[in-house]
Every structure is written in structure tokens, then in C-alpha cells.
Amino acid sequence: MKPILRQTLPLTALVAAAALSMTPSARAEVPATCVKGVDLAKLGPKSIVGQGPHGEKAASPEVLALSEVDAAKIKEKNFKVGISMQTVNLDWSQLQIQGITDTLKKYGVTVTGVASAEYQVDKQIADIENTIQQHPDGIISIPVDFTATAPIPTRRSPKPASSSC
């Protein structure tokens, strides 16, 4: 061991000394083609962008408000909702579930269950299909892969009548 230590100690000291002796002028200069002085807070859109799957316009949460009459109607319906998460093993996921559950409870909506896909698309699809069997009024999902889970029907409906088209 000692011979190796004697060989590596001078090299380590040399690397450390070289790093400490570097002056700003010895560092690589930023190329003139790079953008400088950009305020990162000003980058990006100034409002919500994007559309829903059927062309719905995006809206800020501040514009969503339920009247007391609407809230009472929701409470009367005794809605049931299932939750399907990418995972429940993160603090963020736990906070999302708590926020969703607390908000739904305020309106008398029952959460039938919370499923954790553990980042597995096939598991999440199975979880959603199992939740559908409970006949919820809705499913809140944070998908592992929204393209893969998008075709899952929200309700098992009878086959449409055949047509000549």
C-alpha cells in the first residue's frame, strides 16, 4: 500500500495546486456566439398555453370558482372518483394525493382508491381498468405515458349499433 500512496500523493497535490492556482484569465472564455445577460425569469410564455384533447383552451386556476349553489349540487350527487398515480413513493406524489383528496372531500366526493403504477405503463393501464370496474364518476390520473394510456376508455359502454357507414 505505501508505495502506491507515495506515487499518488504527489499527483494529488499537483492537481490540487494546479486547480487552486488557476486565475480567471486562465479559464476558458465564453464564446462570443453565446447569449449573455439573459434574465431567465423573462423566458417562456406570459400566459398558459396549450389545449385539451378536444381543443379546449387552457385557463388559469384563478378563474375556476364554484358558486355555493354548484357546490351544493355536487355534494348532493355523492360522486366517486379513483386516483391513478405514476408512483406514490415521492413526497410530491403524496402532496398531490393529499391536495386532491382534501379538495374532493370538501365537495362530498368519495375517493374510491389510489393506485400506484410505479412508473410501469402496463401496470397503470391495468390499475385504470380495475378502477373502471368500481364504476367511479371520474378518474384523476397522472399518467406514466399519456400517449399509451390515452386510449383507455373512461366507461365500458355497449358496442354501438351497427350502421351502414
N, C-alpha and C positions, 0 to 999 in steps of 0.2 A: 504494500500500500504506500509506503513512504516514498519510493521512487516516483510513483505516479503523482503523488501530491507535490513533490519538488518540481515536476515538469509542468503541472497545470497551474500552480500558484503564480509563477511569473507571467504566464499568459493571461490569467485572470486579472492580475494587477495591471498589465499593459492595456488590456481592453478597457478597464475602468478608468485608467489615466487618460486614455485617448478620448473617451466619452466626456469626461469632465473638462478636458482642455478645449473642446470644440467651442468656437465663438460663433455668434450669429452669422458672420460673414463666411464661415466655413460650411454652413448648412446650404442645402440646395435652395435655389431661388425659385419662387413661384413663377411659372411661365407667364409671359405677357398675354397669352390667349385665355388664361383663366379669368373668370369673373371675380372681381374683388369688391368688398364693401356692400354685399347684398344683405338686406335685412330679412332674415328668414321668416319673421313674423308676417311679412307682407306677401310672401309667396302663396300661391294657391288661390282658389276661388273665394270670393267675398260672400257667397251665399251657398246654400245647399244645392247640390247638383245631382242629376240622375233621375231616373224614372222607375216606377214599379213595373212589374211584369206585363201589365196591360196599358202602359203609357201613363200611369198616374204621376202627377207632378210631385216632387219632393216638397216637404214642408217642415218648418222648424217646430220642435216640440212645444214652443211657447204659444203657438196658435191653436193647439189642441186643448179644448176645455169642454167638460161635460156640465150641462146645466143640472140643477138639482132634480128636475123632472126626468132627465135622461138617466141620471144615476139611480133614481128610484125604479125606473123601468128595468134597468139592468139587474138590480137586486131582486126584483120580482121573478125574473126568468130562471134563477138558480143555475146559471151556466156552469159547465165543467170544462176545464182546459188541461191538456197534458203539456209537459215541457220536455224537449229533447235537446240535450246539450252536446257539444263536441267532447267535453270532459267536465267532470265536477271536481277534479283534483287540483284546481288552481283557486287562489283567493279571488281572482277576477270572476270566475265562474260562480263561486259561492255568493259573491255580492250581486251578480246578475240574478241568480235564482231568488235571493232574498228580496231584491227590489221588485221583481216580477210578482212573487208570491204576496208580498205586502200590499202592492197596488191592487192585485186582483181581489184579495181578501176585503179590502176597503169597499169594493163594489159587490161583495157577496158571491164572488166567483170561486168555485172549488177547484183546487189543483189536484187532478187525479193521480199524478205521479211525475217524477223527474227521472228521465233516462240519461245515462252517460254512455256515449259511443266510444269513449277512449280513443278518439281520432281514427276510428275504423268506419269507413263508409258503409260497408255491408252490415255492420252492427247497428249503425244509426238507421239504416233503411228498415231493418228488422224491428228496431225499437219503435219507429214511427208506425209501422204496420200493426204492431202489438197494441200501441196506443189507440189506433183507429178502432180496434176491436172493443174498446171500452166505450165507444160512441161519445167522444167528447164533442163539445160545441166548437172547439178550436184546438189547435196545436201551435205552441210557440216553439220555434226551433232555431238554434244557432248551428247551421249545418257544417259538417266536416268538409263537404264538397257540394256546393249548391247546385252545380250542374248535374251531378249524379242523383241528388235527392229530389230535384225539381219534378220529375215525372211521377212521384208517389202521389196517388190521388188522396184528397183530403177526406173523401167519403167513398165507401164502396157503394156504388149505385148500380141498379139493374142495367143490363145491356139496353141500349136504345133500340126502339123498334126498327126493324129493317126498312130501308127505303129503296126507292128505285134509283137513287143518285149514285 
